[in-house]
Amino acid sequence: MIDVVFLLLVFFMLAARFGTVFHVPIASATSGLAPYSGPPRLVTVAQTTLLLNGVVVDESSLGQALSNLMQSPEDVILLTASQGVSTQRLIWALDILRTQGFEQVVMVGGDDAL
Protein backbone atom coordinates (compact mmCIF):
# COMPACT_ATOMS: atom_id res chain seq x y z
CA MET A 1 0.00 0.00 0.00
CA ILE A 2 2.77 2.42 0.85
CA ASP A 3 4.37 1.67 -2.52
CA VAL A 4 1.22 2.76 -4.33
CA VAL A 5 1.04 5.99 -2.33
CA PHE A 6 4.71 6.66 -3.01
CA LEU A 7 4.27 6.02 -6.76
CA LEU A 8 1.25 8.33 -6.87
CA LEU A 9 3.20 11.00 -5.04
CA VAL A 10 6.09 10.74 -7.48
CA PHE A 11 3.72 10.72 -10.45
CA PHE A 12 1.91 13.88 -9.37
CA MET A 13 5.16 15.62 -8.48
CA LEU A 14 6.50 14.96 -11.97
CA ALA A 15 3.23 15.63 -13.77
CA ALA A 16 2.28 18.77 -11.87
CA ARG A 17 2.82 22.09 -13.48
CA PHE A 18 4.10 24.46 -10.86
CA GLY A 19 3.23 27.57 -12.87
CA THR A 20 4.81 29.32 -15.76
CA VAL A 21 7.87 31.38 -15.09
CA PHE A 22 8.44 34.39 -17.26
CA HIS A 23 10.85 37.28 -17.21
CA VAL A 24 9.53 40.82 -17.02
CA PRO A 25 12.20 43.15 -18.38
CA ILE A 26 12.15 46.29 -16.27
CA ALA A 27 14.90 48.60 -15.15
CA SER A 28 15.28 50.30 -11.83
CA ALA A 29 15.98 54.01 -11.60
CA THR A 30 19.65 53.30 -10.86
CA SER A 31 20.27 50.76 -13.62
CA GLY A 32 22.18 53.09 -15.91
CA LEU A 33 19.81 53.61 -18.82
CA ALA A 34 20.07 56.75 -20.89
CA PRO A 35 19.93 59.90 -18.79
CA TYR A 36 16.52 61.47 -18.37
CA SER A 37 15.89 64.48 -20.57
CA GLY A 38 12.91 66.45 -21.81
CA PRO A 39 9.54 67.10 -20.22
CA PRO A 40 8.30 64.86 -17.39
CA ARG A 41 6.87 61.50 -18.41
CA LEU A 42 5.61 59.96 -15.17
CA VAL A 43 2.98 57.24 -15.58
CA THR A 44 1.23 56.44 -12.30
CA VAL A 45 -0.80 53.26 -11.97
CA ALA A 46 -3.75 53.85 -9.64
CA GLN A 47 -6.40 51.37 -8.52
CA THR A 48 -8.77 52.10 -11.40
CA THR A 49 -6.99 54.64 -13.61
CA LEU A 50 -3.74 55.54 -15.27
CA LEU A 51 -2.26 58.98 -14.73
CA LEU A 52 0.28 60.76 -16.91
CA ASN A 53 1.99 63.53 -14.96
CA GLY A 54 -0.96 63.57 -12.54
CA VAL A 55 -3.66 63.79 -15.22
CA VAL A 56 -6.02 60.85 -15.79
CA VAL A 57 -5.58 59.28 -19.24
CA ASP A 58 -7.32 56.42 -20.96
CA GLU A 59 -5.15 53.43 -21.84
CA SER A 60 -5.91 53.87 -25.54
CA SER A 61 -4.72 57.50 -25.52
CA LEU A 62 -1.68 56.94 -23.30
CA GLY A 63 0.62 56.21 -26.24
CA GLN A 64 -0.28 59.38 -28.10
CA ALA A 65 -0.02 61.51 -24.96
CA LEU A 66 3.44 60.07 -24.24
CA SER A 67 4.58 60.53 -27.84
CA ASN A 68 3.75 64.23 -27.59
CA LEU A 69 6.15 64.49 -24.61
CA MET A 70 9.01 62.52 -26.16
CA GLN A 71 11.86 63.81 -28.29
CA SER A 72 12.83 60.31 -29.51
CA PRO A 73 11.55 56.74 -29.04
CA GLU A 74 14.52 56.01 -26.77
CA ASP A 75 13.44 58.57 -24.15
CA VAL A 76 12.91 57.18 -20.67
CA ILE A 77 9.42 56.80 -19.18
CA LEU A 78 9.05 56.66 -15.41
CA LEU A 79 6.50 54.18 -14.06
CA THR A 80 5.22 54.21 -10.49
CA ALA A 81 2.29 52.75 -8.58
CA SER A 82 -0.08 54.30 -6.09
CA GLN A 83 -0.32 52.75 -2.66
CA GLY A 84 -2.28 49.50 -2.63
CA VAL A 85 -2.01 48.78 -6.35
CA SER A 86 -1.52 45.09 -7.09
CA THR A 87 1.51 43.76 -8.89
CA GLN A 88 -0.79 42.36 -11.58
CA ARG A 89 -2.11 45.83 -12.34
CA LEU A 90 1.43 47.20 -12.51
CA ILE A 91 2.42 44.47 -14.98
CA TRP A 92 -0.75 45.25 -16.96
CA ALA A 93 0.33 48.91 -17.27
CA LEU A 94 3.84 47.84 -18.24
CA ASP A 95 2.35 45.58 -20.90
CA ILE A 96 0.29 48.49 -22.28
CA LEU A 97 3.45 50.58 -22.59
CA ARG A 98 5.36 47.74 -24.26
CA THR A 99 2.60 47.00 -26.79
CA GLN A 100 2.47 50.68 -27.72
CA GLY A 101 6.20 50.58 -28.50
CA PHE A 102 7.74 52.10 -25.38
CA GLU A 103 10.74 50.01 -24.32
CA GLN A 104 12.66 52.42 -22.07
CA VAL A 105 10.51 52.10 -18.93
CA VAL A 106 12.04 52.65 -15.51
CA MET A 107 10.29 51.65 -12.28
CA VAL A 108 10.50 54.25 -9.51
CA GLY A 109 9.22 54.22 -5.93
CA GLY A 110 5.58 54.79 -5.06
CA ASP A 111 3.75 58.02 -4.16
CA ASP A 112 5.67 58.41 -0.92
CA ALA A 113 9.01 58.31 -2.79
CA LEU A 114 8.15 61.16 -5.16
C-alpha positions in Angstrom: 0.0 0.0 0.0 2.8 2.4 0.9 4.4 1.7 -2.5 1.2 2.8 -4.3 1.0 6.0 -2.3 4.7 6.7 -3.0 4.3 6.0 -6.8 1.2 8.3 -6.9 3.2 11.0 -5.0 6.1 10.7 -7.5 3.7 10.7 -10.4 1.9 13.9 -9.4 5.2 15.6 -8.5 6.5 15.0 -12.0 3.2 15.6 -13.8 2.3 18.8 -11.9 2.8 22.1 -13.5 4.1 24.5 -10.9 3.2 27.6 -12.9 4.8 29.3 -15.8 7.9 31.4 -15.1 8.4 34.4 -17.3 10.8 37.3 -17.2 9.5 40.8 -17.0 12.2 43.2 -18.4 12.1 46.3 -16.3 14.9 48.6 -15.2 15.3 50.3 -11.8 16.0 54.0 -11.6 19.6 53.3 -10.9 20.3 50.8 -13.6 22.2 53.1 -15.9 19.8 53.6 -18.8 20.1 56.7 -20.9 19.9 59.9 -18.8 16.5 61.5 -18.4 15.9 64.5 -20.6 12.9 66.5 -21.8 9.5 67.1 -20.2 8.3 64.9 -17.4 6.9 61.5 -18.4 5.6 60.0 -15.2 3.0 57.2 -15.6 1.2 56.4 -12.3 -0.8 53.3 -12.0 -3.8 53.9 -9.6 -6.4 51.4 -8.5 -8.8 52.1 -11.4 -7.0 54.6 -13.6 -3.7 55.5 -15.3 -2.3 59.0 -14.7 0.3 60.8 -16.9 2.0 63.5 -15.0 -1.0 63.6 -12.5 -3.7 63.8 -15.2 -6.0 60.8 -15.8 -5.6 59.3 -19.2 -7.3 56.4 -21.0 -5.1 53.4 -21.8 -5.9 53.9 -25.5 -4.7 57.5 -25.5 -1.7 56.9 -23.3 0.6 56.2 -26.2 -0.3 59.4 -28.1 0.0 61.5 -25.0 3.4 60.1 -24.2 4.6 60.5 -27.8 3.8 64.2 -27.6 6.2 64.5 -24.6 9.0 62.5 -26.2 11.9 63.8 -28.3 12.8 60.3 -29.5 11.5 56.7 -29.0 14.5 56.0 -26.8 13.4 58.6 -24.2 12.9 57.2 -20.7 9.4 56.8 -19.2 9.0 56.7 -15.4 6.5 54.2 -14.1 5.2 54.2 -10.5 2.3 52.8 -8.6 -0.1 54.3 -6.1 -0.3 52.8 -2.7 -2.3 49.5 -2.6 -2.0 48.8 -6.4 -1.5 45.1 -7.1 1.5 43.8 -8.9 -0.8 42.4 -11.6 -2.1 45.8 -12.3 1.4 47.2 -12.5 2.4 44.5 -15.0 -0.7 45.2 -17.0 0.3 48.9 -17.3 3.8 47.8 -18.2 2.3 45.6 -20.9 0.3 48.5 -22.3 3.4 50.6 -22.6 5.4 47.7 -24.3 2.6 47.0 -26.8 2.5 50.7 -27.7 6.2 50.6 -28.5 7.7 52.1 -25.4 10.7 50.0 -24.3 12.7 52.4 -22.1 10.5 52.1 -18.9 12.0 52.7 -15.5 10.3 51.7 -12.3 10.5 54.2 -9.5 9.2 54.2 -5.9 5.6 54.8 -5.1 3.8 58.0 -4.2 5.7 58.4 -0.9 9.0 58.3 -2.8 8.1 61.2 -5.2 
